[in-house]
Amino acid sequence: MQISYQVAGSPHTYETGPSEDLAQISREIEEHLRQSHPELARNGHLAEKITDGLLNGLAGDTTDVELGDLSS
């Protein structure tokens, strides 16, 4: 699954592992984001944004997930 997002206006992508467990995928993405972008550590709604993006992507029957701008 390819995850697309922006941090401070800069686009990024991340490819998740092969798991089909949404909770595990969500934790993997959040861990990656917090490690790659320490400025997101203060974002209290990061997990919620990830979950929303995953659910919207799955509802659209796609393997590409757009999380949008995570800086806000």
Summary of the structure (lengths in Angstrom):
residues: 72
radius of gyration: 11.2
end to end distance: 23.7
largest distance: 31.3
contacts: 182
relative contact order: 0.26
helix: 47%
strand: 25%
